[in-house]
Structure formats: C-alpha cells, structure tokens
Amino acid sequence: MRVEVDQPKCVASGQCVLVAPEVFDQDDDGIVVLLDTEPGAEHEEAVRESAAICPAAAIRLVPE
C-alpha cells in the first residue's frame, strides 16, 4: 500500500498523527506531513483508520 496526502485539503485536526504517529506528523501550522509513503504491514490498520477518520479526506491509500 502506498499513502498519499493532499496537504492543501488538510484542516490540521491531527487525528492521523494520533492514530499513526509512525506514518504521519504535522508541520508548524498543523498541516499533515507524510513520514512514510509505503508503511509496512504492521502499520496498515492504523493508516487505514487514519484515512477513514480524516475530516478533510486528505489521506489517500493506493493499492500496489
């Protein structure tokens, strides 16, 4: 799975960081920063949850 983020859509809620801090972070303005574009299987569930709860739908999962 590959992860993509649409930073202009991000509303800086930080939910993704709370759920998957190994994959997502926030910049000084609270906007999502993607730390790992291809997280391992051990992070898949958390990344899927992050995408599902993102209020701006700024996280996209691309199957490989």
All heavy atoms as TSV, in Angstrom:
chain	resi	resn	atom	element	x	y	z
A	1	MET	N	N	0.842	-1.174	0.000
A	1	MET	CA	C	0.000	0.000	0.000
A	1	MET	C	C	0.890	1.241	0.000
A	1	MET	O	O	1.878	1.312	0.729
A	1	MET	CB	C	-0.899	-0.034	1.234
A	1	MET	CG	C	-1.419	1.292	1.690
A	1	MET	SD	S	-2.488	1.230	3.142
A	1	MET	CE	C	-1.400	0.621	4.381
A	2	ARG	N	N	0.512	2.193	-0.834
A	2	ARG	CA	C	1.197	3.482	-0.855
A	2	ARG	C	C	0.240	4.530	-0.295
A	2	ARG	O	O	-0.960	4.482	-0.541
A	2	ARG	CB	C	1.609	3.832	-2.291
A	2	ARG	CG	C	2.525	5.045	-2.353
A	2	ARG	CD	C	3.037	5.310	-3.753
A	2	ARG	NE	N	2.008	5.980	-4.533
A	2	ARG	CZ	C	1.417	5.488	-5.612
A	2	ARG	NH1	N	1.716	4.282	-6.050
A	2	ARG	NH2	N	0.503	6.172	-6.250
A	3	VAL	N	N	0.780	5.470	0.457
A	3	VAL	CA	C	-0.023	6.524	1.072
A	3	VAL	C	C	0.294	7.840	0.383
A	3	VAL	O	O	1.449	8.154	0.125
A	3	VAL	CB	C	0.286	6.645	2.586
A	3	VAL	CG1	C	-0.588	7.705	3.220
A	3	VAL	CG2	C	0.119	5.314	3.281
A	4	GLU	N	N	-0.754	8.605	0.094
A	4	GLU	CA	C	-0.600	9.938	-0.464
A	4	GLU	C	C	-1.418	10.894	0.409
A	4	GLU	O	O	-2.460	10.511	0.935
A	4	GLU	CB	C	-1.121	9.995	-1.901
A	4	GLU	CG	C	-0.362	9.112	-2.852
A	4	GLU	CD	C	-0.952	9.089	-4.258
A	4	GLU	OE1	O	-2.064	9.630	-4.461
A	4	GLU	OE2	O	-0.299	8.519	-5.141
A	5	VAL	N	N	-0.927	12.121	0.549
A	5	VAL	CA	C	-1.688	13.137	1.271
A	5	VAL	C	C	-1.861	14.358	0.384
A	5	VAL	O	O	-1.000	14.682	-0.428
A	5	VAL	CB	C	-1.030	13.543	2.612
A	5	VAL	CG1	C	-0.998	12.382	3.568
A	5	VAL	CG2	C	0.349	14.107	2.417
A	6	ASP	N	N	-2.998	14.997	0.541
A	6	ASP	CA	C	-3.301	16.225	-0.184
A	6	ASP	C	C	-3.213	17.359	0.837
A	6	ASP	O	O	-4.195	17.700	1.488
A	6	ASP	CB	C	-4.688	16.122	-0.797
A	6	ASP	CG	C	-5.027	17.281	-1.706
A	6	ASP	OD1	O	-4.293	18.286	-1.692
A	6	ASP	OD2	O	-6.028	17.181	-2.435
A	7	GLN	N	N	-2.018	17.906	0.997
A	7	GLN	CA	C	-1.793	18.923	2.028
A	7	GLN	C	C	-2.729	20.125	1.919
A	7	GLN	O	O	-3.188	20.620	2.946
A	7	GLN	CB	C	-0.338	19.364	2.033
A	7	GLN	CG	C	0.576	18.301	2.602
A	7	GLN	CD	C	2.016	18.733	2.653
A	7	GLN	OE1	O	2.522	19.354	1.729
A	7	GLN	NE2	N	2.690	18.388	3.738
A	8	PRO	N	N	-3.051	20.621	0.715
A	8	PRO	CA	C	-3.976	21.756	0.650
A	8	PRO	C	C	-5.370	21.461	1.226
A	8	PRO	O	O	-6.060	22.364	1.679
A	8	PRO	CB	C	-4.061	22.071	-0.844
A	8	PRO	CG	C	-2.765	21.584	-1.400
A	8	PRO	CD	C	-2.459	20.340	-0.593
A	9	LYS	N	N	-5.780	20.182	1.235
A	9	LYS	CA	C	-7.083	19.817	1.799
A	9	LYS	C	C	-7.054	19.682	3.311
A	9	LYS	O	O	-8.088	19.740	3.969
A	9	LYS	CB	C	-7.564	18.489	1.197
A	9	LYS	CG	C	-8.038	18.586	-0.228
A	9	LYS	CD	C	-8.413	17.229	-0.781
A	9	LYS	CE	C	-9.717	16.717	-0.211
A	9	LYS	NZ	N	-10.151	15.462	-0.861
A	10	CYS	N	N	-5.875	19.483	3.880
A	10	CYS	CA	C	-5.736	19.212	5.307
A	10	CYS	C	C	-6.278	20.371	6.141
A	10	CYS	O	O	-5.992	21.537	5.872
A	10	CYS	CB	C	-4.263	18.970	5.635
A	10	CYS	SG	S	-3.957	18.604	7.371
A	11	VAL	N	N	-7.050	20.033	7.180
A	11	VAL	CA	C	-7.614	21.041	8.085
A	11	VAL	C	C	-6.922	21.032	9.449
A	11	VAL	O	O	-7.413	21.636	10.398
A	11	VAL	CB	C	-9.150	20.873	8.251
A	11	VAL	CG1	C	-9.859	21.102	6.935
A	11	VAL	CG2	C	-9.488	19.508	8.827
A	12	ALA	N	N	-5.804	20.340	9.540
A	12	ALA	CA	C	-4.954	20.342	10.732
A	12	ALA	C	C	-5.630	19.806	11.986
A	12	ALA	O	O	-5.367	20.273	13.085
A	12	ALA	CB	C	-4.391	21.743	10.971
A	13	SER	N	N	-6.469	18.790	11.830
A	13	SER	CA	C	-7.125	18.219	13.013
A	13	SER	C	C	-6.181	17.324	13.808
A	13	SER	O	O	-6.381	17.124	15.001
A	13	SER	CB	C	-8.368	17.426	12.604
A	13	SER	OG	O	-7.998	16.205	11.998
A	14	GLY	N	N	-5.180	16.737	13.156
A	14	GLY	CA	C	-4.199	15.917	13.846
A	14	GLY	C	C	-4.640	14.512	14.170
A	14	GLY	O	O	-3.912	13.775	14.841
A	15	GLN	N	N	-5.801	14.102	13.706
A	15	GLN	CA	C	-6.286	12.757	14.009
A	15	GLN	C	C	-5.352	11.680	13.464
A	15	GLN	O	O	-5.122	10.670	14.111
A	15	GLN	CB	C	-7.705	12.564	13.445
A	15	GLN	CG	C	-8.728	13.489	14.061
A	15	GLN	CD	C	-8.800	13.339	15.566
A	15	GLN	OE1	O	-9.016	12.244	16.076
A	15	GLN	NE2	N	-8.619	14.425	16.278
A	16	CYS	N	N	-4.798	11.914	12.275
A	16	CYS	CA	C	-3.901	10.927	11.670
A	16	CYS	C	C	-2.651	10.724	12.521
A	16	CYS	O	O	-2.169	9.598	12.676
A	16	CYS	CB	C	-3.521	11.340	10.250
A	16	CYS	SG	S	-2.745	12.965	10.108
A	17	VAL	N	N	-2.146	11.798	13.097
A	17	VAL	CA	C	-0.945	11.719	13.929
A	17	VAL	C	C	-1.239	10.943	15.218
A	17	VAL	O	O	-0.410	10.162	15.680
A	17	VAL	CB	C	-0.402	13.125	14.256
A	17	VAL	CG1	C	0.819	13.045	15.136
A	17	VAL	CG2	C	-0.079	13.877	12.973
A	18	LEU	N	N	-2.409	11.141	15.769
A	18	LEU	CA	C	-2.780	10.419	16.983
A	18	LEU	C	C	-2.899	8.919	16.735
A	18	LEU	O	O	-2.531	8.119	17.585
A	18	LEU	CB	C	-4.104	10.957	17.536
A	18	LEU	CG	C	-4.067	12.380	18.087
A	18	LEU	CD1	C	-5.475	12.844	18.445
A	18	LEU	CD2	C	-3.149	12.471	19.284
A	19	VAL	N	N	-3.409	8.549	15.569
A	19	VAL	CA	C	-3.642	7.142	15.257
A	19	VAL	C	C	-2.387	6.457	14.709
A	19	VAL	O	O	-2.124	5.298	15.039
A	19	VAL	CB	C	-4.814	7.003	14.251
A	19	VAL	CG1	C	-4.988	5.572	13.800
A	19	VAL	CG2	C	-6.100	7.525	14.871
A	20	ALA	N	N	-1.623	7.159	13.884
A	20	ALA	CA	C	-0.453	6.545	13.241
A	20	ALA	C	C	0.753	7.491	13.262
A	20	ALA	O	O	1.175	8.000	12.227
A	20	ALA	CB	C	-0.799	6.144	11.811
A	21	PRO	N	N	1.327	7.738	14.430
A	21	PRO	CA	C	2.435	8.690	14.542
A	21	PRO	C	C	3.714	8.252	13.836
A	21	PRO	O	O	4.584	9.076	13.573
A	21	PRO	CB	C	2.647	8.820	16.049
A	21	PRO	CG	C	2.119	7.543	16.616
A	21	PRO	CD	C	0.969	7.150	15.719
A	22	GLU	N	N	3.810	6.977	13.510
A	22	GLU	CA	C	4.984	6.491	12.781
A	22	GLU	C	C	4.911	6.865	11.304
A	22	GLU	O	O	5.925	6.848	10.605
A	22	GLU	CB	C	5.110	4.962	12.887
A	22	GLU	CG	C	5.204	4.442	14.292
A	22	GLU	CD	C	3.830	4.241	14.952
A	22	GLU	OE1	O	2.791	4.442	14.283
A	22	GLU	OE2	O	3.803	3.893	16.138
A	23	VAL	N	N	3.714	7.200	10.831
A	23	VAL	CA	C	3.497	7.460	9.408
A	23	VAL	C	C	3.187	8.935	9.133
A	23	VAL	O	O	3.567	9.463	8.094
A	23	VAL	CB	C	2.352	6.566	8.869
A	23	VAL	CG1	C	2.096	6.816	7.393
A	23	VAL	CG2	C	2.682	5.095	9.113
A	24	PHE	N	N	2.517	9.599	10.082
A	24	PHE	CA	C	2.102	10.983	9.884
A	24	PHE	C	C	2.656	11.893	10.973
A	24	PHE	O	O	2.807	11.490	12.115
A	24	PHE	CB	C	0.568	11.092	9.911
A	24	PHE	CG	C	-0.117	10.229	8.894
A	24	PHE	CD1	C	-0.709	9.042	9.261
A	24	PHE	CD2	C	-0.163	10.597	7.553
A	24	PHE	CE1	C	-1.346	8.230	8.333
A	24	PHE	CE2	C	-0.792	9.799	6.614
A	24	PHE	CZ	C	-1.385	8.614	7.008
A	25	ASP	N	N	2.910	13.126	10.599
A	25	ASP	CA	C	3.301	14.174	11.538
A	25	ASP	C	C	2.610	15.456	11.082
A	25	ASP	O	O	1.867	15.449	10.100
A	25	ASP	CB	C	4.823	14.338	11.555
A	25	ASP	CG	C	5.329	15.050	12.814
A	25	ASP	OD1	O	4.513	15.476	13.650
A	25	ASP	OD2	O	6.553	15.180	12.941
A	26	GLN	N	N	2.845	16.543	11.802
A	26	GLN	CA	C	2.284	17.835	11.438
A	26	GLN	C	C	3.388	18.873	11.407
A	26	GLN	O	O	4.307	18.826	12.234
A	26	GLN	CB	C	1.221	18.268	12.448
A	26	GLN	CG	C	-0.042	17.438	12.396
A	26	GLN	CD	C	-1.020	17.843	13.476
A	26	GLN	OE1	O	-0.779	17.543	14.638
A	26	GLN	NE2	N	-2.093	18.503	13.104
A	27	ASP	N	N	3.258	19.833	10.475
A	27	ASP	CA	C	4.224	20.929	10.432
A	27	ASP	C	C	3.829	21.988	11.461
A	27	ASP	O	O	2.887	21.790	12.241
A	27	ASP	CB	C	4.353	21.501	9.018
A	27	ASP	CG	C	3.096	22.194	8.497
A	27	ASP	OD1	O	2.174	22.501	9.292
A	27	ASP	OD2	O	3.041	22.442	7.280
A	28	ASP	N	N	4.518	23.105	11.478
A	28	ASP	CA	C	4.260	24.154	12.469
A	28	ASP	C	C	2.853	24.731	12.380
A	28	ASP	O	O	2.343	25.288	13.351
A	28	ASP	CB	C	5.288	25.278	12.336
A	28	ASP	CG	C	6.676	24.828	12.750
A	28	ASP	OD1	O	6.796	23.842	13.503
A	28	ASP	OD2	O	7.653	25.473	12.315
A	29	ASP	N	N	2.216	24.607	11.217
A	29	ASP	CA	C	0.853	25.096	11.033
A	29	ASP	C	C	-0.190	24.013	11.278
A	29	ASP	O	O	-1.386	24.250	11.134
A	29	ASP	CB	C	0.672	25.662	9.623
A	29	ASP	CG	C	1.527	26.893	9.388
A	29	ASP	OD1	O	1.649	27.715	10.323
A	29	ASP	OD2	O	2.067	27.041	8.281
A	30	GLY	N	N	0.264	22.804	11.619
A	30	GLY	CA	C	-0.654	21.698	11.884
A	30	GLY	C	C	-0.995	20.882	10.654
A	30	GLY	O	O	-1.771	19.933	10.741
A	31	ILE	N	N	-0.430	21.221	9.514
A	31	ILE	CA	C	-0.732	20.509	8.279
A	31	ILE	C	C	0.011	19.169	8.262
A	31	ILE	O	O	1.160	19.067	8.676
A	31	ILE	CB	C	-0.336	21.365	7.046
A	31	ILE	CG1	C	-1.088	22.709	7.067
A	31	ILE	CG2	C	-0.591	20.619	5.737
A	31	ILE	CD1	C	-2.592	22.600	7.072
A	32	VAL	N	N	-0.665	18.157	7.739
A	32	VAL	CA	C	-0.106	16.806	7.705
A	32	VAL	C	C	1.210	16.759	6.938
A	32	VAL	O	O	1.378	17.403	5.910
A	32	VAL	CB	C	-1.122	15.808	7.102
A	32	VAL	CG1	C	-1.415	16.105	5.643
A	32	VAL	CG2	C	-0.641	14.376	7.263
A	33	VAL	N	N	2.130	15.964	7.492
A	33	VAL	CA	C	3.401	15.656	6.846
A	33	VAL	C	C	3.495	14.141	6.793
A	33	VAL	O	O	3.354	13.472	7.822
A	33	VAL	CB	C	4.592	16.234	7.644
A	33	VAL	CG1	C	5.907	15.790	7.039
A	33	VAL	CG2	C	4.504	17.745	7.723
A	34	LEU	N	N	3.704	13.612	5.614
A	34	LEU	CA	C	3.802	12.171	5.438
A	34	LEU	C	C	5.235	11.726	5.701
A	34	LEU	O	O	6.171	12.158	5.030
A	34	LEU	CB	C	3.377	11.806	4.009
A	34	LEU	CG	C	3.295	10.333	3.668
A	34	LEU	CD1	C	2.324	9.598	4.597
A	34	LEU	CD2	C	2.867	10.173	2.221
A	35	LEU	N	N	5.419	10.878	6.700
A	35	LEU	CA	C	6.744	10.398	7.081
A	35	LEU	C	C	7.159	9.140	6.316
A	35	LEU	O	O	8.348	8.883	6.159
A	35	LEU	CB	C	6.787	10.097	8.585
A	35	LEU	CG	C	6.475	11.253	9.514
A	35	LEU	CD1	C	6.441	10.753	10.960
A	35	LEU	CD2	C	7.479	12.381	9.339
A	36	ASP	N	N	6.182	8.362	5.865
A	36	ASP	CA	C	6.474	7.086	5.207
A	36	ASP	C	C	5.429	6.838	4.124
A	36	ASP	O	O	4.267	6.589	4.440
A	36	ASP	CB	C	6.468	5.964	6.239
A	36	ASP	CG	C	6.961	4.637	5.701
A	36	ASP	OD1	O	7.197	4.533	4.479
A	36	ASP	OD2	O	7.112	3.713	6.509
A	37	THR	N	N	5.836	6.913	2.866
A	37	THR	CA	C	4.882	6.725	1.767
A	37	THR	C	C	4.467	5.274	1.580
A	37	THR	O	O	3.421	5.002	1.001
A	37	THR	CB	C	5.453	7.254	0.432
A	37	THR	OG1	O	6.660	6.553	0.140
A	37	THR	CG2	C	5.695	8.738	0.490
A	38	GLU	N	N	5.294	4.348	2.058
A	38	GLU	CA	C	4.980	2.926	1.927
A	38	GLU	C	C	5.194	2.225	3.272
A	38	GLU	O	O	6.151	1.462	3.442
A	38	GLU	CB	C	5.834	2.301	0.831
A	38	GLU	CG	C	5.523	2.871	-0.544
A	38	GLU	CD	C	6.302	2.207	-1.664
A	38	GLU	OE1	O	6.941	1.162	-1.430
A	38	GLU	OE2	O	6.263	2.740	-2.772
A	39	PRO	N	N	4.290	2.483	4.218
A	39	PRO	CA	C	4.461	1.873	5.546
A	39	PRO	C	C	4.307	0.361	5.492
A	39	PRO	O	O	3.595	-0.178	4.643
A	39	PRO	CB	C	3.342	2.518	6.370
A	39	PRO	CG	C	2.332	2.963	5.380
A	39	PRO	CD	C	3.083	3.278	4.128
A	40	GLY	N	N	4.969	-0.301	6.417
A	40	GLY	CA	C	4.920	-1.752	6.493
A	40	GLY	C	C	3.557	-2.261	6.938
A	40	GLY	O	O	2.696	-1.501	7.399
A	41	ALA	N	N	3.399	-3.557	6.800
A	41	ALA	CA	C	2.128	-4.212	7.140
A	41	ALA	C	C	1.722	-3.953	8.584
A	41	ALA	O	O	0.533	-3.898	8.901
A	41	ALA	CB	C	2.238	-5.704	6.874
A	42	GLU	N	N	2.702	-3.771	9.461
A	42	GLU	CA	C	2.387	-3.547	10.871
A	42	GLU	C	C	1.664	-2.215	11.100
A	42	GLU	O	O	1.050	-2.017	12.146
A	42	GLU	CB	C	3.646	-3.626	11.742
A	42	GLU	CG	C	4.637	-2.500	11.527
A	42	GLU	CD	C	5.617	-2.715	10.380
A	42	GLU	OE1	O	5.411	-3.603	9.541
A	42	GLU	OE2	O	6.608	-1.967	10.327
A	43	HIS	N	N	1.715	-1.316	10.121
A	43	HIS	CA	C	1.049	-0.010	10.248
A	43	HIS	C	C	-0.229	0.090	9.415
A	43	HIS	O	O	-0.925	1.100	9.483
A	43	HIS	CB	C	1.993	1.115	9.823
A	43	HIS	CG	C	3.250	1.174	10.627
A	43	HIS	ND1	N	3.263	1.424	11.975
A	43	HIS	CD2	C	4.536	0.988	10.266
A	43	HIS	CE1	C	4.508	1.394	12.416
A	43	HIS	NE2	N	5.303	1.121	11.393
A	44	GLU	N	N	-0.539	-0.958	8.661
A	44	GLU	CA	C	-1.658	-0.887	7.723
A	44	GLU	C	C	-2.988	-0.541	8.396
A	44	GLU	O	O	-3.716	0.327	7.922
A	44	GLU	CB	C	-1.796	-2.194	6.940
A	44	GLU	CG	C	-2.875	-2.106	5.884
A	44	GLU	CD	C	-2.917	-3.315	4.961
A	44	GLU	OE1	O	-1.942	-4.090	4.923
A	44	GLU	OE2	O	-3.931	-3.458	4.281
A	45	GLU	N	N	-3.293	-1.191	9.479
A	45	GLU	CA	C	-4.579	-0.944	10.145
A	45	GLU	C	C	-4.676	0.511	10.623
A	45	GLU	O	O	-5.703	1.176	10.440
A	45	GLU	CB	C	-4.765	-1.896	11.321
A	45	GLU	CG	C	-6.115	-1.761	11.998
A	45	GLU	CD	C	-6.307	-2.773	13.113
A	45	GLU	OE1	O	-5.674	-3.841	13.099
A	45	GLU	OE2	O	-7.112	-2.462	14.017
A	46	ALA	N	N	-3.617	1.030	11.221
A	46	ALA	CA	C	-3.622	2.407	11.716
A	46	ALA	C	C	-3.719	3.409	10.567
A	46	ALA	O	O	-4.417	4.420	10.676
A	46	ALA	CB	C	-2.368	2.672	12.547
A	47	VAL	N	N	-3.045	3.129	9.462
A	47	VAL	CA	C	-3.100	4.030	8.307
A	47	VAL	C	C	-4.503	4.029	7.711
A	47	VAL	O	O	-5.040	5.084	7.366
A	47	VAL	CB	C	-2.040	3.637	7.259
A	47	VAL	CG1	C	-2.229	4.412	5.979
A	47	VAL	CG2	C	-0.643	3.870	7.815
A	48	ARG	N	N	-5.110	2.864	7.613
A	48	ARG	CA	C	-6.491	2.792	7.100
A	48	ARG	C	C	-7.447	3.564	8.013
A	48	ARG	O	O	-8.334	4.270	7.539
A	48	ARG	CB	C	-6.941	1.342	6.948
A	48	ARG	CG	C	-6.256	0.634	5.814
A	48	ARG	CD	C	-6.853	-0.745	5.551
A	48	ARG	NE	N	-6.120	-1.423	4.520
A	48	ARG	CZ	C	-6.223	-1.190	3.210
A	48	ARG	NH1	N	-7.070	-0.272	2.795
A	48	ARG	NH2	N	-5.507	-1.858	2.336
A	49	GLU	N	N	-7.267	3.422	9.308
A	49	GLU	CA	C	-8.113	4.167	10.251
A	49	GLU	C	C	-7.891	5.665	10.094
A	49	GLU	O	O	-8.847	6.447	10.100
A	49	GLU	CB	C	-7.833	3.740	11.689
A	49	GLU	CG	C	-8.724	4.435	12.686
A	49	GLU	CD	C	-8.493	4.014	14.125
A	49	GLU	OE1	O	-7.809	3.005	14.374
A	49	GLU	OE2	O	-9.008	4.717	15.008
A	50	SER	N	N	-6.649	6.079	9.943
A	50	SER	CA	C	-6.345	7.499	9.758
A	50	SER	C	C	-7.048	8.052	8.533
A	50	SER	O	O	-7.620	9.146	8.575
A	50	SER	CB	C	-4.841	7.711	9.608
A	50	SER	OG	O	-4.172	7.395	10.795
A	51	ALA	N	N	-7.003	7.308	7.444
A	51	ALA	CA	C	-7.670	7.753	6.217
A	51	ALA	C	C	-9.181	7.836	6.420
A	51	ALA	O	O	-9.834	8.777	5.955
A	51	ALA	CB	C	-7.333	6.815	5.066
A	52	ALA	N	N	-9.726	6.875	7.145
A	52	ALA	CA	C	-11.174	6.836	7.359
A	52	ALA	C	C	-11.668	7.978	8.238
A	52	ALA	O	O	-12.764	8.504	8.024
A	52	ALA	CB	C	-11.574	5.491	7.971
A	53	ILE	N	N	-10.869	8.385	9.235
A	53	ILE	CA	C	-11.341	9.412	10.168
A	53	ILE	C	C	-10.895	10.825	9.796
A	53	ILE	O	O	-11.305	11.777	10.449
A	53	ILE	CB	C	-10.921	9.103	11.615
A	53	ILE	CG1	C	-9.406	9.153	11.781
A	53	ILE	CG2	C	-11.502	7.784	12.070
A	53	ILE	CD1	C	-8.942	9.032	13.227
A	54	CYS	N	N	-10.091	10.969	8.747
A	54	CYS	CA	C	-9.626	12.301	8.354
A	54	CYS	C	C	-10.829	13.164	7.961
A	54	CYS	O	O	-11.543	12.839	7.012
A	54	CYS	CB	C	-8.648	12.197	7.175
A	54	CYS	SG	S	-8.092	13.798	6.568
A	55	PRO	N	N	-11.079	14.256	8.670
A	55	PRO	CA	C	-12.268	15.060	8.386
A	55	PRO	C	C	-12.227	15.758	7.018
A	55	PRO	O	O	-13.272	16.119	6.484
A	55	PRO	CB	C	-12.293	16.089	9.522
A	55	PRO	CG	C	-10.903	16.146	10.025
A	55	PRO	CD	C	-10.304	14.798	9.784
A	56	ALA	N	N	-11.046	15.903	6.445
A	56	ALA	CA	C	-10.918	16.573	5.150
A	56	ALA	C	C	-10.715	15.580	4.006
A	56	ALA	O	O	-10.597	15.997	2.857
A	56	ALA	CB	C	-9.753	17.548	5.188
A	57	ALA	N	N	-10.675	14.290	4.317
A	57	ALA	CA	C	-10.394	13.256	3.314
A	57	ALA	C	C	-9.110	13.583	2.556
A	57	ALA	O	O	-9.027	13.456	1.337
A	57	ALA	CB	C	-11.581	13.090	2.364
A	58	ALA	N	N	-8.089	13.985	3.306
A	58	ALA	CA	C	-6.813	14.387	2.713
A	58	ALA	C	C	-5.823	13.233	2.585
A	58	ALA	O	O	-4.746	13.408	2.040
A	58	ALA	CB	C	-6.188	15.508	3.532
A	59	ILE	N	N	-6.187	12.056	3.064
A	59	ILE	CA	C	-5.311	10.888	3.013
A	59	ILE	C	C	-5.884	9.892	2.024
A	59	ILE	O	O	-7.060	9.528	2.092
A	59	ILE	CB	C	-5.174	10.226	4.398
A	59	ILE	CG1	C	-4.619	11.225	5.410
A	59	ILE	CG2	C	-4.313	8.973	4.318
A	59	ILE	CD1	C	-4.684	10.751	6.842
A	60	ARG	N	N	-5.037	9.458	1.103
A	60	ARG	CA	C	-5.465	8.516	0.087
A	60	ARG	C	C	-4.568	7.286	0.133
A	60	ARG	O	O	-3.339	7.408	0.225
A	60	ARG	CB	C	-5.386	9.160	-1.281
A	60	ARG	CG	C	-5.976	8.322	-2.385
A	60	ARG	CD	C	-5.961	9.128	-3.666
A	60	ARG	NE	N	-4.910	8.592	-4.511
A	60	ARG	CZ	C	-5.065	8.336	-5.808
A	60	ARG	NH1	N	-6.181	8.651	-6.397
A	60	ARG	NH2	N	-4.087	7.835	-6.500
A	61	LEU	N	N	-5.179	6.106	0.087
A	61	LEU	CA	C	-4.441	4.856	0.080
A	61	LEU	C	C	-4.485	4.284	-1.323
A	61	LEU	O	O	-5.553	4.172	-1.935
A	61	LEU	CB	C	-5.064	3.855	1.050
A	61	LEU	CG	C	-5.235	4.377	2.490
A	61	LEU	CD1	C	-5.855	3.315	3.349
A	61	LEU	CD2	C	-3.911	4.833	3.050
A	62	VAL	N	N	-3.325	3.941	-1.862
A	62	VAL	CA	C	-3.207	3.421	-3.214
A	62	VAL	C	C	-2.705	1.981	-3.129
A	62	VAL	O	O	-1.588	1.748	-2.672
A	62	VAL	CB	C	-2.219	4.279	-4.051
A	62	VAL	CG1	C	-2.130	3.762	-5.462
A	62	VAL	CG2	C	-2.628	5.742	-4.017
A	63	PRO	N	N	-3.519	1.022	-3.556
A	63	PRO	CA	C	-3.061	-0.359	-3.515
A	63	PRO	C	C	-1.931	-0.572	-4.519
A	63	PRO	O	O	-1.862	0.088	-5.542
A	63	PRO	CB	C	-4.302	-1.169	-3.911
A	63	PRO	CG	C	-5.310	-0.211	-4.393
A	63	PRO	CD	C	-4.852	1.171	-4.075
A	64	GLU	N	N	-1.046	-1.492	-4.195
A	64	GLU	CA	C	0.062	-1.788	-5.114
A	64	GLU	C	C	-0.031	-3.180	-5.647
A	64	GLU	O	O	-0.607	-4.033	-5.138
A	64	GLU	CB	C	1.391	-1.570	-4.400
A	64	GLU	CG	C	1.590	-0.130	-4.055
A	64	GLU	CD	C	2.999	0.170	-3.576
A	64	GLU	OE1	O	3.692	-0.727	-3.084
A	64	GLU	OE2	O	3.404	1.315	-3.724
